[in-house]
Amino acid sequence: MELTAKRLSILAWGVSGSVAAMALIAWGQGLRWYFSNLSTYRLFPIFGLLAFSLMWSMYMVGFIRRRYAISAEKLKLYYKTLPLLIFLFIMLHPGLLIWQLWRDGFGLPPQSYLQHYVAPSLRWAVFISSTAWLVFIAYEFRYRYHNRSWWKYFEYAADLALVGIFFHALALGTQLRHGWFRYVWFFYGAVLIAILTDLYVSRIKSNRQKTSS
């Protein structure tokens, strides 16, 4: 069956909706669906799960789109909506935690993170997430600078940051310590590595062809 732009659009929204739904279900199950006393500490993790899941779905859609040589312009609404949602979620995820720690008298990051929220053995996960957050914020300037020759390095950094967030979530995410969603997360990681490998191998081959021609 030929994959048309319309079918890919349906598939794209379906994949993104499905991974978002699984994140919500995993988070809800972790709370045993008890929301009457929902604290900020219990609320902020869902935005991290949603941000990663939606970014992962965009990588998946991009992979399929490149395979069938379908222009991103054909999915204009999708590529306008998802980045806005992702940006909102990556702001809310650390933002809510920072606000609550400050409100509880623990100060501001990095002190509030390192001294009052994570164990010393897991500080590396906080460092990874903080670095990745800065990369994702910088990536929001892509519409202005994507034509610059140096912008490709931000793309590399964004790819690496997403891999880093995968491990950050495994280390600190309560929804990933056990249960079915942990296996879903491993699946996300395996697919992400496969997509990135295919992407960079294709880029290397393309650069070699340009050099030889």
LINNORUR-V988239 format. One record per pair of residues at least 24 apart in sequence whose ideal C-beta (glycine too) atoms are under 8 Angstrom apart, sorted by the first residue. I is the first residue (numbers start at 0). GAP is how many residues later the second one is. Records with the same first field share a line. If there is no record, write none. Layout:
I: GAP + GAP
This chain:
2: 61 + 65 + 67
4: 65 + 66 + 69 + 70
7: 53 + 56 + 57 + 60 + 62 + 66 + 67
8: 65 + 66 + 68 + 69
10: 50 + 53
11: 45 + 49 + 63 + 66
12: 65
14: 42 + 45 + 46
15: 38 + 41 + 42 + 45 + 62 + 66
18: 34 + 35 + 37 + 38 + 169
19: 30 + 33 + 34
21: 31 + 159 + 162
22: 26 + 27 + 30 + 158
23: 26
24: 156
25: 149 + 153 + 154 + 155 + 158
26: 148
28: 146 + 150 + 152
29: 144 + 145
38: 61
39: 56 + 57 + 59 + 60
40: 56 + 59
42: 53
43: 48 + 49 + 50 + 52 + 53 + 56
44: 48 + 128 + 129 + 130
46: 42 + 43 + 45 + 46 + 49
47: 41 + 42 + 45 + 117 + 121 + 125
48: 120 + 124 + 126
49: 35 + 39
50: 35 + 38 + 39 + 42 + 114
51: 110 + 113 + 114 + 117 + 136
52: 135
53: 28 + 31 + 32 + 35
54: 31 + 107
55: 106 + 132 + 135 + 136
56: 25
57: 24 + 25 + 28
58: 103 + 133 + 136 + 137
59: 131 + 135
61: 133
62: 132 + 135 + 136
65: 136
82: 57
86: 49 + 53
89: 43 + 46 + 47
93: 35 + 36 + 39
117: 54
121: 49 + 50
123: 47
124: 42 + 43 + 46 + 47
125: 42 + 46
127: 36 + 37 + 39 + 40
128: 35 + 36 + 39 + 43
130: 30 + 33
131: 29 + 30 + 32 + 33 + 36
134: 25 + 26
135: 25
158: 37 + 40
161: 30
162: 29 + 30 + 33
165: 26
